[in-house]
């Protein structure tokens, strides 16, 4: 198993997860209501799959340093995503938007680091 294949597969999974995440954000802010639960489940499933593949690569064949940093950042992002899903019930809307922006920013940074690691 080559690290480049694992990184590329994870990048594709994260790109699909990002698409679902953007759809959820548009629904949340445009309609001022929660998105369907299936969207958040698919978003989380795709993200967890990518993180699992990267973790497997890190533990077995080793990943480049940039991909390892991306993995750590994506793990923190996943925690922020869990907090975001619960924050809609706990916090005021202004605070939730801050948590959501942090989740989005960390996810984008991790994704672009992963893309940089996959470049030849």
Helices and strands as residue ranges (DSSP letters): H 3-31, H 37-60, H 65-90, H 93-118
